[in-house]
């Protein structure tokens, strides 16, 4: 779910590394041309660490399922290990600051 900010559309997404570990990151897209990526986080915002994220049907997986925004707080709902759902609270301004 893209989130409109003054700097652009913030998008939470997941990606996979060479060890099949799925983590979450954020990208900033141009307000007028969302196909244009302005920036993205270099390090994962959320990576599988807790046992419920690392163990399960397909361990070492976290992936975004949706989010709500209240002020500066993003409440992100995410899948874990293809087994369950979890929720994390993130700061919108801190995510934007993490991008150059």
PyMOL CGO cylinders between C-alpha atoms (Angstrom):
from pymol import cmd
from pymol.cgo import CYLINDER

trace = [
    CYLINDER, 0.00, 0.00, 0.00, 1.69, 3.25, -1.07, 0.3, 1, 1, 1, 1, 1, 1,
    CYLINDER, 1.69, 3.25, -1.07, 1.60, 6.02, 1.52, 0.3, 1, 1, 1, 1, 1, 1,
    CYLINDER, 1.60, 6.02, 1.52, 1.56, 9.62, 0.27, 0.3, 1, 1, 1, 1, 1, 1,
    CYLINDER, 1.56, 9.62, 0.27, 4.23, 11.82, 1.88, 0.3, 1, 1, 1, 1, 1, 1,
    CYLINDER, 4.23, 11.82, 1.88, 5.60, 15.27, 1.02, 0.3, 1, 1, 1, 1, 1, 1,
    CYLINDER, 5.60, 15.27, 1.02, 8.69, 13.59, -0.48, 0.3, 1, 1, 1, 1, 1, 1,
    CYLINDER, 8.69, 13.59, -0.48, 6.82, 11.02, -2.57, 0.3, 1, 1, 1, 1, 1, 1,
    CYLINDER, 6.82, 11.02, -2.57, 4.91, 7.76, -2.30, 0.3, 1, 1, 1, 1, 1, 1,
    CYLINDER, 4.91, 7.76, -2.30, 6.41, 5.51, 0.36, 0.3, 1, 1, 1, 1, 1, 1,
    CYLINDER, 6.41, 5.51, 0.36, 6.05, 1.84, -0.48, 0.3, 1, 1, 1, 1, 1, 1,
    CYLINDER, 6.05, 1.84, -0.48, 6.74, -1.08, 1.87, 0.3, 1, 1, 1, 1, 1, 1,
    CYLINDER, 6.74, -1.08, 1.87, 7.87, -4.21, 0.05, 0.3, 1, 1, 1, 1, 1, 1,
    CYLINDER, 7.87, -4.21, 0.05, 9.64, -7.51, 0.62, 0.3, 1, 1, 1, 1, 1, 1,
    CYLINDER, 9.64, -7.51, 0.62, 12.62, -9.02, -1.14, 0.3, 1, 1, 1, 1, 1, 1,
    CYLINDER, 12.62, -9.02, -1.14, 14.70, -12.17, -0.88, 0.3, 1, 1, 1, 1, 1, 1,
    CYLINDER, 14.70, -12.17, -0.88, 18.45, -12.65, -0.50, 0.3, 1, 1, 1, 1, 1, 1,
    CYLINDER, 18.45, -12.65, -0.50, 20.70, -15.44, -1.77, 0.3, 1, 1, 1, 1, 1, 1,
    CYLINDER, 20.70, -15.44, -1.77, 20.00, -17.48, 1.39, 0.3, 1, 1, 1, 1, 1, 1,
    CYLINDER, 20.00, -17.48, 1.39, 16.21, -17.40, 0.72, 0.3, 1, 1, 1, 1, 1, 1,
    CYLINDER, 16.21, -17.40, 0.72, 15.64, -15.02, 3.63, 0.3, 1, 1, 1, 1, 1, 1,
    CYLINDER, 15.64, -15.02, 3.63, 12.70, -12.69, 2.95, 0.3, 1, 1, 1, 1, 1, 1,
    CYLINDER, 12.70, -12.69, 2.95, 12.94, -9.24, 4.54, 0.3, 1, 1, 1, 1, 1, 1,
    CYLINDER, 12.94, -9.24, 4.54, 11.06, -5.94, 4.31, 0.3, 1, 1, 1, 1, 1, 1,
    CYLINDER, 11.06, -5.94, 4.31, 12.29, -2.66, 2.89, 0.3, 1, 1, 1, 1, 1, 1,
    CYLINDER, 12.29, -2.66, 2.89, 10.85, 0.68, 1.79, 0.3, 1, 1, 1, 1, 1, 1,
    CYLINDER, 10.85, 0.68, 1.79, 11.04, 2.62, -1.45, 0.3, 1, 1, 1, 1, 1, 1,
    CYLINDER, 11.04, 2.62, -1.45, 10.17, 6.22, -2.23, 0.3, 1, 1, 1, 1, 1, 1,
    CYLINDER, 10.17, 6.22, -2.23, 8.35, 6.74, -5.54, 0.3, 1, 1, 1, 1, 1, 1,
    CYLINDER, 8.35, 6.74, -5.54, 7.82, 9.98, -7.46, 0.3, 1, 1, 1, 1, 1, 1,
    CYLINDER, 7.82, 9.98, -7.46, 4.43, 11.57, -6.67, 0.3, 1, 1, 1, 1, 1, 1,
    CYLINDER, 4.43, 11.57, -6.67, 3.65, 12.32, -10.33, 0.3, 1, 1, 1, 1, 1, 1,
    CYLINDER, 3.65, 12.32, -10.33, 5.30, 9.25, -11.86, 0.3, 1, 1, 1, 1, 1, 1,
    CYLINDER, 5.30, 9.25, -11.86, 5.15, 6.33, -9.39, 0.3, 1, 1, 1, 1, 1, 1,
    CYLINDER, 5.15, 6.33, -9.39, 7.08, 4.16, -11.86, 0.3, 1, 1, 1, 1, 1, 1,
    CYLINDER, 7.08, 4.16, -11.86, 10.13, 6.31, -11.01, 0.3, 1, 1, 1, 1, 1, 1,
    CYLINDER, 10.13, 6.31, -11.01, 11.95, 5.12, -7.88, 0.3, 1, 1, 1, 1, 1, 1,
    CYLINDER, 11.95, 5.12, -7.88, 13.53, 8.07, -6.06, 0.3, 1, 1, 1, 1, 1, 1,
    CYLINDER, 13.53, 8.07, -6.06, 15.20, 6.14, -3.25, 0.3, 1, 1, 1, 1, 1, 1,
    CYLINDER, 15.20, 6.14, -3.25, 15.00, 3.00, -1.15, 0.3, 1, 1, 1, 1, 1, 1,
    CYLINDER, 15.00, 3.00, -1.15, 16.32, 1.73, 2.15, 0.3, 1, 1, 1, 1, 1, 1,
    CYLINDER, 16.32, 1.73, 2.15, 19.71, 0.03, 1.91, 0.3, 1, 1, 1, 1, 1, 1,
    CYLINDER, 19.71, 0.03, 1.91, 19.14, -2.23, 4.92, 0.3, 1, 1, 1, 1, 1, 1,
    CYLINDER, 19.14, -2.23, 4.92, 15.95, -4.17, 5.73, 0.3, 1, 1, 1, 1, 1, 1,
    CYLINDER, 15.95, -4.17, 5.73, 13.40, -2.42, 7.93, 0.3, 1, 1, 1, 1, 1, 1,
    CYLINDER, 13.40, -2.42, 7.93, 12.28, -5.78, 9.24, 0.3, 1, 1, 1, 1, 1, 1,
    CYLINDER, 12.28, -5.78, 9.24, 14.03, -9.13, 8.93, 0.3, 1, 1, 1, 1, 1, 1,
    CYLINDER, 14.03, -9.13, 8.93, 13.05, -12.54, 10.32, 0.3, 1, 1, 1, 1, 1, 1,
    CYLINDER, 13.05, -12.54, 10.32, 14.55, -12.87, 13.80, 0.3, 1, 1, 1, 1, 1, 1,
    CYLINDER, 14.55, -12.87, 13.80, 11.92, -14.15, 16.25, 0.3, 1, 1, 1, 1, 1, 1,
    CYLINDER, 11.92, -14.15, 16.25, 11.19, -17.90, 16.33, 0.3, 1, 1, 1, 1, 1, 1,
    CYLINDER, 11.19, -17.90, 16.33, 7.70, -17.34, 14.87, 0.3, 1, 1, 1, 1, 1, 1,
    CYLINDER, 7.70, -17.34, 14.87, 9.41, -15.62, 11.87, 0.3, 1, 1, 1, 1, 1, 1,
    CYLINDER, 9.41, -15.62, 11.87, 12.24, -18.12, 11.41, 0.3, 1, 1, 1, 1, 1, 1,
    CYLINDER, 12.24, -18.12, 11.41, 10.39, -21.41, 12.03, 0.3, 1, 1, 1, 1, 1, 1,
    CYLINDER, 10.39, -21.41, 12.03, 7.25, -22.63, 10.32, 0.3, 1, 1, 1, 1, 1, 1,
    CYLINDER, 7.25, -22.63, 10.32, 5.97, -23.85, 6.98, 0.3, 1, 1, 1, 1, 1, 1,
    CYLINDER, 5.97, -23.85, 6.98, 8.54, -21.67, 5.15, 0.3, 1, 1, 1, 1, 1, 1,
    CYLINDER, 8.54, -21.67, 5.15, 10.93, -20.21, 7.74, 0.3, 1, 1, 1, 1, 1, 1,
    CYLINDER, 10.93, -20.21, 7.74, 12.95, -16.99, 7.52, 0.3, 1, 1, 1, 1, 1, 1,
    CYLINDER, 12.95, -16.99, 7.52, 10.10, -15.09, 5.87, 0.3, 1, 1, 1, 1, 1, 1,
    CYLINDER, 10.10, -15.09, 5.87, 8.43, -11.74, 6.63, 0.3, 1, 1, 1, 1, 1, 1,
    CYLINDER, 8.43, -11.74, 6.63, 6.23, -10.04, 4.02, 0.3, 1, 1, 1, 1, 1, 1,
    CYLINDER, 6.23, -10.04, 4.02, 3.85, -7.09, 4.11, 0.3, 1, 1, 1, 1, 1, 1,
    CYLINDER, 3.85, -7.09, 4.11, 0.13, -7.77, 3.99, 0.3, 1, 1, 1, 1, 1, 1,
    CYLINDER, 0.13, -7.77, 3.99, -1.15, -4.22, 4.56, 0.3, 1, 1, 1, 1, 1, 1,
    CYLINDER, -1.15, -4.22, 4.56, -0.77, -1.17, 6.76, 0.3, 1, 1, 1, 1, 1, 1,
    CYLINDER, -0.77, -1.17, 6.76, -2.65, 1.62, 8.49, 0.3, 1, 1, 1, 1, 1, 1,
    CYLINDER, -2.65, 1.62, 8.49, -1.25, 5.09, 9.12, 0.3, 1, 1, 1, 1, 1, 1,
    CYLINDER, -1.25, 5.09, 9.12, -2.05, 7.35, 12.07, 0.3, 1, 1, 1, 1, 1, 1,
    CYLINDER, -2.05, 7.35, 12.07, 0.10, 10.47, 12.12, 0.3, 1, 1, 1, 1, 1, 1,
    CYLINDER, 0.10, 10.47, 12.12, 3.72, 9.33, 12.08, 0.3, 1, 1, 1, 1, 1, 1,
    CYLINDER, 3.72, 9.33, 12.08, 2.94, 5.73, 13.05, 0.3, 1, 1, 1, 1, 1, 1,
    CYLINDER, 2.94, 5.73, 13.05, 2.60, 2.99, 10.46, 0.3, 1, 1, 1, 1, 1, 1,
    CYLINDER, 2.60, 2.99, 10.46, 1.01, -0.17, 11.81, 0.3, 1, 1, 1, 1, 1, 1,
    CYLINDER, 1.01, -0.17, 11.81, 2.20, -2.84, 9.38, 0.3, 1, 1, 1, 1, 1, 1,
    CYLINDER, 2.20, -2.84, 9.38, 0.58, -6.26, 9.28, 0.3, 1, 1, 1, 1, 1, 1,
    CYLINDER, 0.58, -6.26, 9.28, 2.89, -8.91, 7.92, 0.3, 1, 1, 1, 1, 1, 1,
    CYLINDER, 2.89, -8.91, 7.92, 3.04, -12.63, 7.24, 0.3, 1, 1, 1, 1, 1, 1,
    CYLINDER, 3.04, -12.63, 7.24, 5.58, -14.75, 9.11, 0.3, 1, 1, 1, 1, 1, 1,
    CYLINDER, 5.58, -14.75, 9.11, 7.07, -18.06, 7.97, 0.3, 1, 1, 1, 1, 1, 1,
    CYLINDER, 7.07, -18.06, 7.97, 4.00, -18.63, 5.74, 0.3, 1, 1, 1, 1, 1, 1,
    CYLINDER, 4.00, -18.63, 5.74, 2.30, -19.72, 8.96, 0.3, 1, 1, 1, 1, 1, 1,
    CYLINDER, 2.30, -19.72, 8.96, 0.81, -16.71, 10.78, 0.3, 1, 1, 1, 1, 1, 1,
    CYLINDER, 0.81, -16.71, 10.78, 0.38, -12.93, 10.81, 0.3, 1, 1, 1, 1, 1, 1,
    CYLINDER, 0.38, -12.93, 10.81, 2.08, -10.35, 13.01, 0.3, 1, 1, 1, 1, 1, 1,
    CYLINDER, 2.08, -10.35, 13.01, 1.97, -6.59, 13.47, 0.3, 1, 1, 1, 1, 1, 1,
    CYLINDER, 1.97, -6.59, 13.47, 4.80, -4.07, 13.82, 0.3, 1, 1, 1, 1, 1, 1,
    CYLINDER, 4.80, -4.07, 13.82, 4.70, -0.32, 14.44, 0.3, 1, 1, 1, 1, 1, 1,
    CYLINDER, 4.70, -0.32, 14.44, 7.12, 1.78, 12.41, 0.3, 1, 1, 1, 1, 1, 1,
    CYLINDER, 7.12, 1.78, 12.41, 7.83, 5.52, 12.32, 0.3, 1, 1, 1, 1, 1, 1,
    CYLINDER, 7.83, 5.52, 12.32, 7.08, 7.09, 8.94, 0.3, 1, 1, 1, 1, 1, 1,
    CYLINDER, 7.08, 7.09, 8.94, 9.62, 9.88, 9.53, 0.3, 1, 1, 1, 1, 1, 1,
    CYLINDER, 9.62, 9.88, 9.53, 12.34, 7.42, 10.61, 0.3, 1, 1, 1, 1, 1, 1,
    CYLINDER, 12.34, 7.42, 10.61, 11.82, 5.37, 7.46, 0.3, 1, 1, 1, 1, 1, 1,
    CYLINDER, 11.82, 5.37, 7.46, 12.08, 8.50, 5.30, 0.3, 1, 1, 1, 1, 1, 1,
    CYLINDER, 12.08, 8.50, 5.30, 15.22, 9.55, 7.22, 0.3, 1, 1, 1, 1, 1, 1,
    CYLINDER, 15.22, 9.55, 7.22, 16.77, 6.13, 6.54, 0.3, 1, 1, 1, 1, 1, 1,
    CYLINDER, 16.77, 6.13, 6.54, 16.72, 6.96, 2.84, 0.3, 1, 1, 1, 1, 1, 1,
    CYLINDER, 16.72, 6.96, 2.84, 19.45, 9.28, 1.59, 0.3, 1, 1, 1, 1, 1, 1,
]
cmd.load_cgo(trace, "trace")
